[in-house]
């Protein structure tokens, strides 16, 4: 479940089937504090972990609405604590 309460873990929902953990890592590792991606392929969901809430917030701001394709955008929120 996603929330607006800051957390060091981001949740990405409604991912296209062709998205891989390597693709997500390439997007998120450009932000300071990146630790890892955990992709749940069967649920089309991923969790991206950062060192702290503020670093996760910078990544959230930078990638919210990022276009994965002409028709699909990245659905990024804070993960629920």
Helices and strands as residue ranges (DSSP letters): E 2-3, E 9-13, H 21-28, E 34-40, G 41-43, E 45-50, H 53-63, E 75-79
